[in-house]
Amino acid sequence: MNIREEAHRLVDALKEDSTWDDLLYEIYIRQMVETGIKDLDEGRVHDSDAIRAQFNLSKQ
């Protein structure tokens, strides 16, 4: 799906009383998901236990 088709899908999925902020939020979430998938595909991931150890954090 190209970006125009995806943008139309996002707009079509909005409620009738949605605001510009609602649309921007949906676009932001979509962008973050795509960035995360790209990072995963390119091996840029870290184990949560390693991150906790790096920052001296305990499990909650």
N, CA and C of each residue as an Amber inpcrd file, in Angstrom:
protein
   180
   0.8560000  -1.1800000   0.0000000   0.0000000   0.0000000   0.0000000
   0.9030000   1.2440000   0.0000000   0.6360000   2.1820000  -0.8950000
   1.4570000   3.3920000  -0.9080000   0.9570000   4.3870000   0.1340000
   1.7030000   5.4510000   0.3210000   1.3950000   6.3920000   1.4000000
   0.0570000   7.1040000   1.1860000  -0.3010000   7.3730000  -0.0520000
  -1.5990000   8.0170000  -0.3090000  -2.7420000   7.0970000   0.0980000
  -2.6300000   5.8400000  -0.2610000  -3.6730000   4.8690000   0.1010000
  -3.7410000   4.6990000   1.6120000  -2.5920000   4.6540000   2.2550000
  -2.5650000   4.5050000   3.7130000  -3.1480000   5.7420000   4.3940000
  -2.8500000   6.9270000   3.8680000  -3.4090000   8.1590000   4.4280000
  -4.9340000   8.1650000   4.2950000  -5.4280000   7.7380000   3.1540000
  -6.8820000   7.6500000   2.9640000  -7.4880000   6.6670000   3.9620000
  -6.8160000   5.5440000   4.1910000  -7.3180000   4.5510000   5.1340000
  -7.3840000   5.1380000   6.5440000  -6.3380000   5.8830000   6.9280000
  -6.3300000   6.5040000   8.2540000  -7.4770000   7.5070000   8.3960000
  -7.6750000   8.3380000   7.3850000  -8.7460000   9.3390000   7.4290000
 -10.1040000   8.6540000   7.4520000 -10.2870000   7.6560000   6.6310000
 -11.5770000   6.9490000   6.5830000 -11.9130000   6.2630000   7.9020000
 -10.8940000   5.8860000   8.6750000 -11.1200000   5.1880000   9.9400000
 -11.4400000   6.1380000  11.0950000 -11.2520000   7.4460000  10.8820000
 -11.5390000   8.4150000  11.9400000 -13.0430000   8.5410000  12.1820000
 -13.4000000   8.8520000  13.4030000 -14.7940000   9.1270000  13.7270000
 -15.1930000  10.4500000  13.0850000 -16.4740000  10.6440000  12.8870000
 -16.9810000  11.8590000  12.2470000 -16.6080000  13.1290000  13.0070000
 -16.5130000  13.0420000  14.3310000 -16.2140000  14.2350000  15.1330000
 -14.7300000  14.3550000  15.4870000 -13.8740000  13.6750000  14.7380000
 -12.4380000  13.7160000  14.9990000 -11.8800000  15.1150000  14.7430000
 -10.7920000  15.3940000  15.4320000 -10.1160000  16.6860000  15.2900000
  -8.8230000  16.4990000  14.5030000  -8.2020000  17.6250000  14.1660000
  -6.8850000  17.5560000  13.5220000  -5.8930000  16.8430000  14.4380000
  -6.0160000  17.0780000  15.7440000  -5.1280000  16.3900000  16.6980000
  -5.3030000  14.8810000  16.6330000  -6.5280000  14.4160000  16.4670000
  -6.7760000  12.9810000  16.3370000  -6.0710000  12.4180000  15.1050000
  -6.1640000  13.1420000  13.9990000  -5.5000000  12.7060000  12.7740000
  -3.9890000  12.7040000  12.9480000  -3.4510000  13.7660000  13.5250000
  -2.0100000  13.8320000  13.7470000  -1.5330000  12.7050000  14.6500000
  -2.3140000  12.3720000  15.6640000  -1.9700000  11.2730000  16.5580000
  -1.8980000   9.9520000  15.7830000  -2.8800000   9.6940000  14.9420000
  -2.8900000   8.4600000  14.1590000  -1.6850000   8.3840000  13.2200000
  -1.3490000   9.5110000  12.6070000  -0.1790000   9.5470000  11.7250000
   1.0890000   9.2930000  12.5300000   1.2040000   9.9190000  13.6960000
   2.3750000   9.7400000  14.5570000   2.5300000   8.2830000  14.9740000
   1.4450000   7.6560000  15.4010000   1.4990000   6.2630000  15.8260000
   1.9230000   5.3760000  14.6600000   1.3560000   5.6120000  13.5030000
   1.7180000   4.8250000  12.3120000   3.2070000   4.9650000  12.0050000
   3.7260000   6.1860000  12.0840000   5.1380000   6.4360000  11.8170000
   6.0130000   5.7200000  12.8400000   5.6400000   5.7540000  14.1020000
   6.4360000   5.0930000  15.1460000   6.4330000   3.5720000  14.9530000
   5.3050000   3.0130000  14.5790000   5.2320000   1.5670000  14.3310000
   6.1330000   1.1950000  13.1570000   6.0570000   1.9690000  12.0750000
   6.9020000   1.6810000  10.9160000   8.3820000   1.8100000  11.2630000
   8.7350000   2.8090000  12.0660000  10.1270000   2.9710000  12.4980000
  10.5660000   1.7790000  13.3320000   9.7130000   1.3220000  14.2300000
  10.0330000   0.1670000  15.0610000  10.2280000  -1.0990000  14.2440000
   9.3820000  -1.3030000  13.2690000   9.5030000  -2.4800000  12.4020000
  10.8030000  -2.4170000  11.6060000  11.1350000  -1.2290000  11.0990000
  12.3850000  -1.0670000  10.3480000  13.5890000  -1.3430000  11.2550000
  13.5720000  -0.8250000  12.4860000  14.6570000  -1.0870000  13.4340000
  14.7900000  -2.5790000  13.7070000  13.6690000  -3.2390000  13.8850000
  13.6760000  -4.6790000  14.1250000  14.2610000  -5.4230000  12.9320000
  13.8220000  -5.0730000  11.7420000  14.3170000  -5.7190000  10.5240000
  15.8140000  -5.5190000  10.3310000  16.3280000  -4.3660000  10.7870000
  17.7440000  -4.0490000  10.6070000  18.5940000  -4.4140000  11.8150000
  17.9830000  -5.1110000  12.7840000  18.7410000  -5.6090000  13.9290000
  19.0550000  -4.5780000  14.9990000  18.3890000  -3.4440000  14.9720000
  18.6200000  -2.4050000  15.9780000  17.6430000  -2.5770000  17.1380000
  17.8110000  -3.6590000  17.8730000  16.9590000  -3.9520000  19.0240000
  17.8450000  -4.3070000  20.2170000  17.3110000  -4.1460000  21.4070000
  18.0390000  -4.4580000  22.6260000  17.1190000  -5.2180000  23.5700000
  17.6690000  -6.1570000  24.2570000  16.9450000  -6.9340000  25.2510000
  16.6080000  -6.0250000  26.4400000  15.3870000  -6.1180000  26.9500000
  14.9820000  -5.2440000  28.0530000  15.8190000  -5.4730000  29.3050000
  16.2670000  -6.7050000  29.5490000  17.1310000  -6.9630000  30.7080000
  18.4680000  -6.2440000  30.5630000  19.0010000  -6.1840000  29.3500000
  20.2620000  -5.4780000  29.1160000  20.0970000  -3.9780000  29.3480000
  18.9670000  -3.4420000  28.9370000  18.7120000  -2.0140000  29.1560000
  18.5790000  -1.7290000  30.6470000  17.8520000  -2.5830000  31.3590000
  17.7120000  -2.4020000  32.8080000  19.0760000  -2.4290000  33.4820000
  19.9220000  -3.3680000  33.0870000  21.2580000  -3.4770000  33.6770000
  22.0850000  -2.2330000  33.3520000  21.9940000  -1.7480000  32.1270000
  22.7620000  -0.5730000  31.7140000  22.4010000   0.6490000  32.5500000
  21.1350000   0.7970000  32.8830000  20.6760000   1.9540000  33.6300000
  20.4240000   1.6370000  35.1100000  20.8750000   0.4610000  35.5420000
  20.7480000   0.0470000  36.9410000  19.3060000   0.1170000  37.4300000
  18.3850000  -0.4340000  36.6240000  16.9740000  -0.4520000  36.9520000
  16.5520000  -1.8670000  37.3230000  15.6590000  -1.9690000  38.2720000
  15.1500000  -3.2830000  38.6370000  13.7960000  -3.5050000  37.9830000
  13.3990000  -4.7690000  37.8820000  12.0680000  -5.0770000  37.3570000
  11.0290000  -4.6320000  38.3630000   9.9480000  -4.1030000  37.8800000
   8.9010000  -3.5970000  38.7730000   7.8090000  -4.5970000  38.9230000
